[in-house]
Amino acid sequence: MKLFTLAALASGASAAVIAERQVLISSAIASATATGAVPPVESASSSIISSLESVTGSATTFAGSSATASSASASSATASGAVSATGTAGSASSASASSTATSSYPTPPAAAPTGVAPEGDYSGPLRPQVHFSPPVGFMNDPNGLFRDSNGTWHLYYQYNPTELVAGNQHWGHATSPDLYTWTNQPIALFPPSEDAGMFSGSAVLDPNNTSGFFSNATEGVDNVVAIFTLFTPEKQTQDLAYSLDGGYTFELYEQNPVLDLNSTQFRDPKVFWYEPDQRWVMVVALSVEFKVQVYTSPDLKEWTLQSEFANAGDRGLQYECPNLYEVPVNGTDERRWVLYLSINPGAPLGGSVGQYFIGSFNGTHFESDDAAVRYDGFASDYYAEQAFYNTGDEAIAIGWASNWKTTNLVPTGAEGWRSTMGLPRRHTLVNYTRLGYVLTSEPYQLETVHNASLLGNGTETATLSGNDSVEVDFDAPAVHFALEVSLPDNSTSLLSDNSTLTMRLVSSSTNESLLMGYYYGGSNAGTSWVSRAETDGFSHPLFNEKFSHTGVDLATRFDGVWDRSILEFFVDNGTFHADATAFPTALVDRFEVATDGMPDGAEVTLRLWGLRSTWEQ
């Protein structure tokens, strides 16, 4: 054993639809949960979940605060995808309130703050330090992502500022120079009435004032228009708001709505400028009809239906949060169109999931290359990804790192907040002979938060071969690990059934751990896996413990980021990835790597960086 010690290292389905499909969905979730295990791994075999235990009758404790989670709340959130705009979710709300009543962390205010940014406490042991999380209250889908002409990134998000469960939807707002160092801004969009909600949507820059909102009113700042779904108990419509100060405050368009189908399930508009036709394009979901509609407009106000993309991929209960954008093909000058589409519930592992289609777009019609189902990630906690507007030739995106089936219950409520965004990621397409195009995901400029001052030279390296292991103690807000595997030319014939690579993030005080691994030989060759079974801070029958994915070619590169309560694991330069929240009861402070049965000449090189906190108090 080699030892290194480092100084520091949206909106839910209708009640009628839920009632019709509840039995089917419950059965599917139970089946998916039961079959969600990875190939057997001895060190990851213990389970912290008792599927027979009543969640209502048991308390989950963390940092001295008790949190009682209602199974009724979980099934409600799982079936509907989100609670109503009034902000209720069974008994989850009262449970959240009781869990924070004895805590020193802030609790959500009684009313949404106006004109001032919500304040949060980022010192909690579960609070991510390089991922964005809401200052206080509950967050879900990313909305209105854009980079302004000064290079500032704007993130809007579905936000309940007054409770720790979904509902009471506003648009929260934060800005960043680098997609990691965020400044909370005042809430950007407020519902116009108590029974309304500002559901998901997008934001665009309108430099030519096609909308007519601006004239010279925004000289020196960008013309920003937000296109969003207004939820009311009667229906969902597509509405506009415009900003005269570059995206910080908004005025509602007096002639809203701009699209009204008199539907209760019509939402999540994604809008972009289509340069060849010199007009705007919108993709928007008719959720329970399993349709993505394509509209065009010269001015963001008058919209014409052009086509529908329907009944494709996995459907689940509903389509949500469509995202249509161009992505570069790795190593070429080619670009292809990607239609990203989220479903909830109905994911293979239960709850919510993102999927994508690759094809062509001519300004009015999207045509998929094939009927293949391609999921975005092989774990359970990544949903509703959206691409940033105004990023040049790059495709940069962020998704919500949670799952609707348990998001209202997780123990971060004891710290006054729930949910986090995934890391910002750069997408490219890679064309594999046997798979066709695959959307790759890599953290975007993660070196921005590498903290050399914590580690001296900023990294620690170790090389392993054969049967070997290394462990590295660290004391850092978050950690980034990267492993590169070198195999001999004739490696296929030399690999044995037990040729494996295993990684482990450990809390030295409790021995809780998160495990990741890869099988190089045997019947499971090519399989990546992740396990959160050995963390003790959250237990629920629908909280999957283990995840796996089998690729085509043997992987030689693995990257991961652990950030207090979220693990993001990228295989082979992001060809496949896993996003999994996990809730240990003590801070993780050790990283271990082990090889077993690797052939002579095989080497694994480890690099490890501490990441600085972007929320330093």
C-alpha positions as CSV (number, residue, x, y, z in Angstrom):
1,M,0.0,0.0,0.0
2,K,1.4,3.4,-1.0
3,L,0.4,6.3,1.1
4,F,0.5,10.0,0.2
5,T,-0.6,12.6,2.7
6,L,-1.5,16.0,1.2
7,A,-1.6,19.2,3.2
8,A,-5.0,20.0,1.8
9,L,-6.5,18.8,-0.9
10,A,-41.2,21.7,-13.2
11,S,-44.1,21.2,-13.5
12,G,-46.2,18.0,-12.9
13,A,-48.8,16.0,-14.9
14,S,-52.5,16.4,-14.4
15,A,-54.2,14.5,-11.7
16,A,-56.3,12.6,-14.2
17,V,-53.3,11.3,-16.1
18,I,-51.6,10.4,-12.8
19,A,-54.6,8.4,-11.7
20,E,-54.7,6.5,-15.0
21,R,-51.1,5.5,-15.0
22,Q,-50.2,5.3,-11.3
23,V,-50.3,1.5,-11.1
24,L,-48.2,1.1,-14.2
25,I,-45.6,3.6,-13.1
26,S,-45.3,2.2,-9.6
27,S,-44.8,-1.2,-11.0
28,A,-42.1,0.1,-13.4
29,I,-40.3,2.0,-10.7
30,A,-40.3,-1.0,-8.4
31,S,-39.0,-3.2,-11.2
32,A,-36.3,-0.8,-12.2
33,T,-35.2,-0.2,-8.7
34,A,-34.9,-4.0,-8.1
35,T,-32.7,-4.5,-11.2
36,G,-30.6,-1.4,-10.9
37,A,-27.5,-3.1,-9.3
38,V,-24.1,-3.3,-10.9
39,P,-22.2,-6.6,-11.4
40,P,-21.3,-8.0,-8.0
41,V,-18.6,-6.1,-6.1
42,E,-17.7,-7.5,-2.6
43,S,-16.7,-4.2,-1.1
44,A,-19.9,-2.6,-2.3
45,S,-22.3,-5.3,-1.3
46,S,-23.6,-3.9,1.9
47,S,-26.9,-2.0,1.7
48,I,-28.1,0.9,3.8
49,I,-31.7,0.6,2.5
50,S,-34.3,-1.6,3.9
51,S,-37.1,-1.7,1.4
52,L,-39.5,-3.0,4.0
53,E,-39.0,-0.2,6.4
54,S,-41.6,2.6,6.5
55,V,-39.8,5.8,5.7
56,T,-42.5,7.7,7.6
57,G,-41.7,5.8,10.7
58,S,-38.0,6.2,10.7
59,A,-35.8,9.3,11.0
60,T,-32.7,10.1,9.0
61,T,-30.2,12.1,11.1
62,F,-27.4,14.3,10.0
63,A,-25.2,16.8,11.9
64,G,-27.5,16.7,14.9
65,S,-30.8,17.4,13.1
66,S,-33.5,14.9,12.5
67,A,-35.4,14.8,9.2
68,T,-38.5,12.6,8.8
69,A,-39.4,11.9,5.2
70,S,-42.9,10.9,4.1
71,S,-43.2,8.0,1.6
72,A,-46.5,9.6,0.5
73,S,-44.5,12.7,-0.5
74,A,-42.0,10.6,-2.4
75,S,-44.7,8.8,-4.4
76,S,-46.5,12.0,-5.1
77,A,-43.3,13.6,-6.4
78,T,-42.4,10.5,-8.4
79,A,-45.7,10.3,-10.1
80,S,-46.3,13.9,-10.9
81,G,-42.8,15.1,-11.6
82,A,-43.3,18.2,-9.5
83,V,-45.8,19.6,-7.1
84,S,-48.3,22.3,-7.8
85,A,-47.4,25.9,-8.0
86,T,-48.8,26.4,-4.5
87,G,-45.8,24.6,-3.1
88,T,-47.3,21.6,-1.4
89,A,-45.9,18.1,-1.6
90,G,-47.7,15.9,0.8
91,S,-46.0,16.0,4.2
92,A,-42.5,16.7,2.8
93,S,-43.0,20.4,3.5
94,S,-43.8,20.0,7.2
95,A,-41.0,17.4,7.5
96,S,-38.5,19.8,6.0
97,A,-39.7,22.5,8.4
98,S,-39.2,20.3,11.4
99,S,-35.8,19.1,10.2
100,T,-34.5,22.7,10.2
101,A,-36.3,23.9,13.3
102,T,-33.4,23.0,15.6
103,S,-30.7,23.8,13.1
104,S,-28.3,26.8,13.0
105,Y,-28.7,27.0,9.3
106,P,-31.1,29.6,7.7
107,T,-34.6,28.5,6.9
108,P,-36.6,29.8,3.9
109,P,-38.3,33.1,4.5
110,A,-42.1,33.5,4.7
111,A,-42.1,35.6,1.5
112,A,-39.9,35.8,-1.5
113,P,-37.3,38.6,-1.2
114,T,-37.7,41.4,-3.7
115,G,-34.9,43.7,-4.9
116,V,-32.2,41.9,-2.9
117,A,-30.4,38.6,-3.5
118,P,-31.4,35.7,-1.3
119,E,-28.7,34.9,1.3
120,G,-27.4,31.4,2.0
121,D,-25.0,29.6,4.4
122,Y,-22.4,27.6,2.4
123,S,-20.6,26.1,5.3
124,G,-22.7,23.0,5.8
125,P,-21.0,19.6,5.5
126,L,-23.3,18.6,2.6
127,R,-23.2,22.0,0.8
128,P,-21.3,21.7,-2.6
129,Q,-18.4,24.1,-3.0
130,V,-17.8,24.1,-6.8
131,H,-21.4,23.2,-7.9
132,F,-24.2,25.8,-7.9
133,S,-26.9,25.3,-5.3
134,P,-29.6,27.7,-4.2
135,P,-28.8,30.1,-1.4
136,V,-31.9,28.8,0.5
137,G,-35.0,26.9,-0.4
138,F,-35.6,24.5,-3.3
139,M,-34.2,24.6,-6.9
140,N,-34.9,22.4,-9.9
141,D,-34.6,23.0,-13.7
142,P,-32.0,25.4,-15.1
143,N,-33.6,28.1,-17.2
144,G,-32.7,31.0,-19.5
145,L,-29.0,30.2,-19.8
146,F,-26.9,32.7,-21.7
147,R,-23.5,34.4,-21.9
148,D,-23.7,38.1,-22.3
149,S,-21.5,40.3,-24.5
150,N,-19.2,41.0,-21.6
151,G,-18.5,37.3,-21.0
152,T,-20.7,37.0,-17.9
153,W,-22.6,33.7,-17.6
154,H,-26.3,34.0,-16.5
155,L,-28.0,31.1,-14.8
156,Y,-31.7,31.3,-14.1
157,Y,-33.4,28.4,-12.4
158,Q,-36.7,27.1,-11.1
159,Y,-36.8,28.3,-7.6
160,N,-39.1,28.0,-4.6
161,P,-37.6,30.7,-2.2
162,T,-40.0,30.0,0.6
163,E,-40.0,26.2,1.1
164,L,-37.7,23.2,0.9
165,V,-39.9,21.4,-1.6
166,A,-40.9,22.0,-5.2
167,G,-43.6,24.5,-5.9
168,N,-44.2,28.3,-5.8
169,Q,-42.1,28.6,-8.9
170,H,-40.0,31.7,-9.5
171,W,-36.9,32.3,-11.6
172,G,-33.9,32.5,-9.4
173,H,-30.8,34.1,-10.9
174,A,-27.0,33.9,-10.5
175,T,-24.1,35.2,-12.5
176,S,-20.5,34.0,-12.9
177,P,-17.3,34.9,-14.8
178,D,-16.3,31.3,-15.1
179,L,-19.3,29.0,-14.5
180,Y,-18.0,28.1,-11.0
181,T,-17.7,31.3,-9.0
182,W,-21.3,32.4,-8.7
183,T,-22.9,35.5,-7.4
184,N,-26.5,35.2,-6.2
185,Q,-28.7,37.9,-7.8
186,P,-32.2,39.1,-6.9
187,I,-35.0,36.8,-8.0
188,A,-35.6,37.6,-11.7
189,L,-39.2,36.5,-12.4
190,F,-42.1,36.4,-9.9
191,P,-45.5,34.7,-10.4
192,P,-48.2,37.3,-11.1
193,S,-50.6,35.7,-8.6
194,E,-50.6,33.3,-5.7
195,D,-52.0,30.4,-7.8
196,A,-49.6,31.0,-10.7
197,G,-46.0,29.7,-11.3
198,M,-43.2,30.8,-13.6
199,F,-42.3,27.5,-15.1
200,S,-39.2,26.6,-17.2
201,G,-38.1,28.5,-20.4
202,S,-35.2,30.2,-22.0
203,A,-33.6,33.6,-22.6
204,V,-32.1,35.1,-25.7
205,L,-30.1,38.1,-26.8
206,D,-32.0,40.3,-29.3
207,P,-29.3,42.7,-30.5
208,N,-31.3,43.8,-33.6
209,N,-34.4,44.5,-31.5
210,T,-36.5,42.2,-33.6
211,S,-39.0,42.2,-30.7
212,G,-39.4,46.0,-30.7
213,F,-39.0,46.0,-26.9
214,F,-35.8,48.0,-26.7
215,S,-35.2,50.9,-29.2
216,N,-32.2,52.6,-27.6
217,A,-33.3,51.8,-24.0
218,T,-30.5,49.3,-23.3
219,E,-27.6,51.1,-24.9
220,G,-24.4,49.6,-23.3
221,V,-26.1,46.4,-22.1
222,D,-27.6,43.4,-23.9
223,N,-31.2,43.2,-25.0
224,V,-32.5,40.2,-23.1
225,V,-35.8,38.5,-23.6
226,A,-37.1,35.6,-21.5
227,I,-39.6,33.1,-22.9
228,F,-41.2,31.0,-20.2
229,T,-44.3,29.0,-19.4
230,L,-46.9,30.6,-17.2
231,F,-48.6,28.0,-15.1
232,T,-52.1,28.7,-13.8
233,P,-54.7,26.1,-12.5
234,E,-56.5,26.5,-15.8
235,K,-53.7,26.1,-18.4
236,Q,-50.1,26.6,-19.3
237,T,-49.1,29.3,-21.8
238,Q,-45.9,30.7,-23.3
239,D,-45.2,34.2,-22.2
240,L,-42.5,36.9,-22.6
241,A,-40.6,39.2,-20.3
242,Y,-37.9,41.6,-21.4
243,S,-35.0,43.2,-19.5
244,L,-33.8,46.8,-19.9
245,D,-30.7,46.2,-17.7
246,G,-29.1,43.2,-19.3
247,G,-31.0,40.4,-17.6
248,Y,-31.3,41.5,-14.0
249,T,-34.8,42.8,-13.8
250,F,-37.7,42.0,-16.2
251,E,-41.0,43.5,-17.4
252,L,-43.8,41.3,-18.5
253,Y,-45.1,41.8,-22.0
254,E,-48.5,43.4,-21.8
255,Q,-50.0,41.2,-24.6
256,N,-49.0,37.9,-23.0
257,P,-49.5,35.1,-23.8
258,V,-47.7,34.7,-27.1
259,L,-48.8,31.0,-27.4
260,D,-51.9,29.6,-26.0
261,L,-53.3,26.1,-26.9
262,N,-55.7,26.0,-23.9
263,S,-53.7,23.1,-22.6
264,T,-52.7,22.2,-19.1
265,Q,-49.6,20.3,-20.3
266,F,-47.8,22.7,-22.7
267,R,-44.5,23.9,-21.4
268,D,-40.7,24.5,-21.3
269,P,-40.0,26.6,-24.5
270,K,-36.4,26.6,-25.8
271,V,-35.8,29.5,-28.2
272,F,-32.8,30.3,-30.4
273,W,-31.9,32.4,-33.4
274,Y,-31.7,30.4,-36.7
275,E,-29.2,32.3,-38.8
276,P,-29.9,30.8,-42.2
277,D,-33.6,31.9,-42.1
278,Q,-33.0,35.0,-40.0
279,R,-35.8,34.2,-37.6
280,W,-36.4,32.7,-34.2
281,V,-37.1,29.0,-33.5
282,M,-38.9,27.6,-30.5
283,V,-39.2,24.0,-29.4
284,V,-41.8,23.3,-26.7
285,A,-43.3,20.2,-25.2
286,L,-46.9,19.0,-25.3
287,S,-46.0,16.9,-22.4
288,V,-48.6,14.1,-22.1
289,E,-49.2,13.9,-25.8
290,F,-45.5,13.1,-26.2
291,K,-44.8,15.8,-28.8
292,V,-42.2,18.4,-29.3
293,Q,-43.6,21.2,-31.4
294,V,-41.4,23.4,-33.6
295,Y,-42.5,27.1,-34.1
296,T,-40.9,30.0,-35.9
297,S,-41.2,33.7,-35.4
298,P,-39.7,37.0,-36.8
299,D,-40.2,38.9,-33.6
300,L,-40.6,36.5,-30.6
301,K,-44.3,37.6,-30.4
302,E,-46.0,36.0,-33.4
303,W,-45.4,32.2,-33.7
304,T,-46.1,29.8,-36.5
305,L,-46.3,26.0,-36.0
306,Q,-43.9,24.3,-38.5
307,S,-43.7,20.6,-37.4
308,E,-43.9,18.1,-34.6
309,F,-41.4,15.5,-33.3
310,A,-43.5,12.9,-31.6
311,N,-43.5,9.5,-29.8
312,A,-39.8,9.0,-29.9
313,G,-37.4,7.4,-27.5
314,D,-38.5,6.5,-24.0
315,R,-41.7,8.4,-23.2
316,G,-42.4,7.7,-19.5
317,L,-45.4,9.7,-18.2
318,Q,-44.5,13.0,-20.0
319,Y,-41.9,14.8,-22.1
320,E,-40.3,17.9,-20.5
321,C,-37.6,20.5,-21.1
322,P,-36.7,20.1,-24.8
323,N,-33.4,21.5,-25.9
324,L,-32.4,21.8,-29.6
325,Y,-28.8,22.9,-30.4
326,E,-25.8,22.3,-32.6
327,V,-22.9,20.3,-31.3
328,P,-19.4,20.0,-33.0
329,V,-18.2,16.5,-34.1
330,N,-14.9,15.8,-32.4
331,G,-11.9,16.1,-34.6
332,T,-13.8,17.4,-37.6
333,D,-15.4,20.7,-38.9
334,E,-18.8,19.0,-38.9
335,R,-21.7,20.0,-36.6
336,R,-24.8,18.0,-35.9
337,W,-28.1,18.9,-34.3
338,V,-29.0,17.3,-30.9
339,L,-32.5,17.3,-29.5
340,Y,-32.3,16.8,-25.8
341,L,-35.6,15.6,-24.1
342,S,-36.3,14.8,-20.5
343,I,-38.9,12.3,-19.2
344,N,-40.5,11.9,-15.8
345,P,-41.3,9.5,-14.4
346,G,-40.5,6.3,-16.4
347,A,-36.7,6.3,-16.3
348,P,-35.0,2.8,-16.4
349,L,-33.9,3.4,-12.8
350,G,-37.1,5.1,-11.8
351,G,-38.1,8.7,-11.7
352,S,-36.6,11.2,-14.1
353,V,-33.9,11.0,-16.8
354,G,-32.6,12.8,-19.8
355,Q,-32.3,11.3,-23.3
356,Y,-31.1,12.7,-26.6
357,F,-31.5,12.3,-30.4
358,I,-28.9,13.2,-33.0
359,G,-30.0,14.3,-36.5
360,S,-30.5,17.2,-38.8
361,F,-32.5,20.5,-38.6
362,N,-33.5,22.6,-41.6
363,G,-35.1,25.5,-39.7
364,T,-38.5,23.9,-39.5
365,H,-38.1,20.1,-39.0
366,F,-35.8,18.0,-36.9
367,E,-35.1,14.5,-38.2
368,S,-33.4,12.0,-36.1
369,D,-30.7,9.8,-37.6
370,D,-32.2,6.7,-36.0
371,A,-34.7,5.4,-33.5
372,A,-32.0,4.5,-30.9
373,V,-32.6,5.5,-27.2
374,R,-29.6,7.3,-25.9
375,Y,-29.6,8.2,-22.2
376,D,-27.6,11.1,-20.8
377,G,-25.7,9.4,-18.0
378,F,-25.9,5.9,-16.4
379,A,-26.7,7.0,-12.8
380,S,-30.0,8.6,-11.6
381,D,-29.3,12.2,-10.8
382,Y,-29.1,14.3,-14.0
383,Y,-32.2,15.9,-15.6
384,A,-33.5,18.8,-17.7
385,E,-30.1,19.8,-19.2
386,Q,-30.1,23.1,-21.1
387,A,-27.4,24.6,-23.4
388,F,-26.2,28.2,-22.9
389,Y,-27.1,30.7,-25.6
390,N,-24.3,32.8,-27.2
391,T,-21.3,30.4,-26.8
392,G,-19.9,30.6,-30.3
393,D,-18.8,27.3,-31.7
394,E,-18.9,25.5,-28.4
395,A,-21.8,23.6,-26.9
396,I,-21.9,24.4,-23.1
397,A,-24.6,23.1,-20.9
398,I,-25.8,22.6,-17.3
399,G,-28.3,20.1,-15.9
400,W,-30.2,19.6,-12.7
401,A,-28.3,17.0,-10.5
402,S,-31.3,15.4,-8.8
403,N,-34.2,13.0,-9.4
404,W,-37.9,13.8,-8.9
405,K,-38.6,10.6,-7.0
406,T,-36.5,11.6,-4.0
407,T,-35.6,15.3,-4.5
408,N,-38.1,16.6,-1.9
409,L,-36.7,14.3,0.8
410,V,-33.0,14.5,0.7
411,P,-31.2,15.5,4.0
412,T,-29.8,18.8,2.7
413,G,-33.0,20.3,3.9
414,A,-31.5,20.3,7.3
415,E,-29.0,22.9,6.0
416,G,-31.8,25.1,4.6
417,W,-31.5,24.1,0.9
418,R,-32.2,21.4,-1.6
419,S,-30.8,20.4,-5.0
420,T,-27.7,21.3,-7.0
421,M,-26.8,21.8,-10.6
422,G,-24.3,19.5,-12.3
423,L,-21.0,20.8,-13.3
424,P,-21.0,22.9,-16.5
425,R,-19.9,20.7,-19.3
426,R,-18.7,20.9,-22.8
427,H,-20.4,18.6,-25.3
428,T,-19.0,17.1,-28.5
429,L,-20.1,14.2,-30.6
430,V,-17.9,11.2,-31.2
431,N,-18.8,8.8,-34.1
432,Y,-18.2,5.2,-33.0
433,T,-18.3,2.4,-35.5
434,R,-20.7,0.2,-33.6
435,L,-22.6,2.9,-31.7
436,G,-22.9,5.8,-34.1
437,Y,-22.7,9.3,-32.7
438,V,-22.4,9.6,-28.9
439,L,-22.8,12.9,-27.0
440,T,-19.7,13.3,-24.8
441,S,-19.7,15.4,-21.6
442,E,-16.5,16.8,-20.0
443,P,-16.3,19.4,-17.2
444,Y,-15.9,22.8,-18.7
445,Q,-12.5,24.4,-17.8
446,L,-12.4,22.7,-14.4
447,E,-8.8,23.9,-14.0
448,T,-10.4,27.2,-13.1
449,V,-11.0,25.9,-9.6
450,H,-7.8,23.8,-9.2
451,N,-6.2,25.2,-6.1
452,A,-2.5,25.0,-6.3
453,S,-2.1,26.7,-3.0
454,L,-3.7,23.8,-1.2
455,L,-1.4,21.2,-2.8
456,G,1.9,23.0,-3.4
457,N,2.4,22.0,-7.0
458,G,-1.4,21.6,-7.5
459,T,-1.3,17.8,-8.1
460,E,-0.2,14.5,-6.7
461,T,0.7,11.7,-9.0
462,A,1.1,7.9,-8.5
463,T,1.6,5.1,-10.9
464,L,0.2,1.6,-10.4
465,S,0.7,-1.7,-12.2
466,G,-0.3,-5.3,-11.9
467,N,-1.9,-5.8,-8.4
468,D,-1.3,-2.5,-6.7
469,S,-3.0,0.2,-4.6
470,V,-2.5,3.7,-3.5
471,E,-4.4,5.9,-1.0
472,V,-4.2,9.7,-0.8
473,D,-5.4,11.7,2.3
474,F,-6.8,15.1,1.5
475,D,-8.3,18.1,3.2
476,A,-10.0,20.2,0.6
477,P,-13.4,21.6,-0.1
478,A,-13.8,19.3,-3.1
479,V,-11.5,17.0,-5.2
480,H,-10.9,16.2,-8.8
481,F,-9.3,12.9,-9.7
482,A,-8.0,11.8,-13.1
483,L,-6.7,8.3,-14.0
484,E,-5.1,7.3,-17.3
485,V,-4.7,3.6,-18.1
486,S,-1.9,2.3,-20.4
487,L,-2.4,-1.2,-21.7
488,P,0.1,-3.3,-23.7
489,D,-0.5,-3.9,-27.3
490,N,-1.7,-7.5,-26.8
491,S,-3.7,-6.6,-23.7
492,T,-6.9,-8.4,-24.8
493,S,-5.3,-11.8,-24.6
494,L,-3.6,-11.0,-21.3
495,L,-6.6,-9.7,-19.4
496,S,-8.1,-12.1,-16.9
497,D,-11.6,-12.4,-15.5
498,N,-10.6,-10.4,-12.5
499,S,-8.8,-7.6,-14.3
500,T,-10.3,-4.6,-12.6
501,L,-9.7,-1.0,-11.6
502,T,-11.4,0.2,-8.4
503,M,-11.6,3.7,-6.9
504,R,-12.9,4.6,-3.5
505,L,-13.7,8.0,-1.8
506,V,-13.6,7.4,2.0
507,S,-14.4,9.2,5.2
508,S,-11.7,8.1,7.5
509,S,-13.8,8.9,10.6
510,T,-16.8,6.7,9.7
511,N,-15.4,4.4,6.9
512,E,-18.4,5.4,4.7
513,S,-17.4,5.4,1.1
514,L,-18.4,5.9,-2.6
515,L,-17.0,3.4,-5.0
516,M,-16.3,3.5,-8.7
517,G,-14.8,0.8,-10.9
518,Y,-14.2,-0.7,-14.3
519,Y,-14.0,-4.3,-15.5
520,Y,-11.3,-5.0,-18.0
521,G,-11.8,-8.7,-18.3
522,G,-14.4,-11.5,-18.0
523,S,-18.1,-11.4,-18.9
524,N,-18.4,-7.8,-17.5
525,A,-15.5,-6.4,-19.6
526,G,-16.1,-2.8,-20.6
527,T,-18.5,-2.2,-17.7
528,S,-18.2,1.0,-15.6
529,W,-20.0,1.1,-12.2
530,V,-20.7,3.4,-9.3
531,S,-22.0,2.6,-5.8
532,R,-23.2,4.9,-3.1
533,A,-24.4,2.0,-0.9
534,E,-21.8,2.6,1.8
535,T,-23.0,6.1,2.7
536,D,-25.3,6.4,5.7
537,G,-26.9,9.9,5.6
538,F,-30.0,9.1,3.5
539,S,-32.1,5.9,3.2
540,H,-35.1,5.5,0.9
541,P,-36.4,2.5,-1.1
542,L,-36.3,4.6,-4.3
543,F,-32.8,5.9,-3.8
544,N,-30.8,3.5,-6.0
545,E,-27.6,2.3,-4.5
546,K,-25.6,1.1,-7.6
547,F,-25.3,2.0,-11.3
548,S,-23.5,0.5,-14.2
549,H,-23.0,0.8,-18.0
550,T,-21.2,-1.4,-20.5
551,G,-19.4,0.4,-23.4
552,V,-18.0,-0.9,-26.6
553,D,-14.2,-0.2,-26.4
554,L,-12.1,-0.6,-23.3
555,A,-11.8,2.7,-21.5
556,T,-8.5,4.2,-20.7
557,R,-9.4,7.6,-19.1
558,F,-11.5,8.3,-15.9
559,D,-12.2,11.6,-14.4
560,G,-14.3,12.4,-11.4
561,V,-15.3,15.2,-9.0
562,W,-16.5,14.7,-5.5
563,D,-18.1,17.8,-3.9
564,R,-19.5,17.2,-0.4
565,S,-22.7,15.5,-1.6
566,I,-22.4,15.0,-5.3
567,L,-20.2,12.7,-7.4
568,E,-19.7,13.2,-11.1
569,F,-17.8,10.4,-12.9
570,F,-16.7,10.7,-16.5
571,V,-15.5,7.6,-18.5
572,D,-13.3,7.8,-21.5
573,N,-13.3,11.6,-21.9
574,G,-16.9,11.8,-21.1
575,T,-18.2,9.2,-23.5
576,F,-20.3,8.0,-20.6
577,H,-20.9,9.6,-17.3
578,A,-22.6,9.1,-14.0
579,D,-24.1,11.8,-11.7
580,A,-25.0,10.6,-8.3
581,T,-25.8,12.5,-5.1
582,A,-24.7,10.9,-1.9
583,F,-25.0,11.9,1.7
584,P,-22.2,10.7,4.0
585,T,-22.5,11.6,7.7
586,A,-18.9,12.8,7.8
587,L,-16.6,14.6,5.4
588,V,-14.8,12.5,2.8
589,D,-11.0,12.9,3.2
590,R,-9.3,10.0,1.4
591,F,-9.1,8.7,-2.2
592,E,-8.0,5.1,-2.9
593,V,-7.2,3.3,-6.1
594,A,-6.6,-0.4,-6.6
595,T,-5.7,-2.6,-9.6
596,D,-6.3,-6.3,-9.6
597,G,-5.2,-8.8,-12.3
598,M,-3.8,-6.3,-14.7
599,P,-1.3,-7.7,-17.1
600,D,2.4,-7.0,-17.1
601,G,3.0,-3.7,-18.8
602,A,-0.3,-2.2,-17.8
603,E,0.0,1.0,-15.9
604,V,-2.5,3.4,-14.2
605,T,-1.4,7.0,-13.6
606,L,-3.3,9.0,-11.0
607,R,-3.5,12.7,-10.8
608,L,-5.4,14.4,-8.0
609,W,-6.3,18.1,-7.4
610,G,-7.9,19.9,-4.5
611,L,-10.6,22.3,-5.7
612,R,-11.0,25.7,-4.1
613,S,-14.3,26.7,-2.6
614,T,-16.1,29.2,-4.8
615,W,-18.4,30.1,-1.8
616,E,-15.7,31.0,0.7
617,Q,-17.4,33.0,3.6
